[in-house]
Amino acid sequence: MSWYRFDPAQRRLTLTLHIQPNARATAVAGRHGDALKIRIAAPAVDDKANAALIDFLHQWFKLPKTNIRIKHGQRGRRKIVELDNPGAGTEARLVSMEPACPASSNNA
């Protein structure tokens, strides 16, 4: 199963992410099962890690922050994030987000 899927009818990209808060730097860390692992340089308190995640995705996909929302997992590490109207170049950005890590890698 892929960590992302695109619904062309709704023009919505859905991402399955595994978040590691309190990291030294915000960056993609590879695969974590069926999710993409992202390290976030913000604590998981007062919604700071979620805000940092949305900011990271905003910068990566060049989308307005209002087009990015955490659909499931607001309080957990596993999150389902939706991006509305992701635009041209999205597939290239998705491919570049996932470093050369084996799909079965479980970077805990």
Phi, psi and omega in degrees: 000136180279155180276359176218155174209146182245132176253101184294331181295318180265357183051054184226133176255129179246127181247139172255117187235148171245120187255135175244101179285171177063029178280164177294323181216152176278123182193160173284135183247000180111199182271151174223087186066236180266015181239164172263129181271130177234127175273134183240128181273057177206149179285157179272049177230150178052033176065016183293319180294320178296318179296321179293323177297313180298321178295318178299313180293324177301314180290319184292314184267356180058044179246153171296144180300333179291344178270002183239127178215147176273111184279318179224148175090028181307323184255358183247178178281326180274124185230145170251118184243135178249137176241120179271139178049061185295337173082183183290149178083003183296316183299319178296321178293321179297315180296321182286341179289328185265106179297171181288079178239145177299144181298333182271000180300140178234076184287088182273000000 
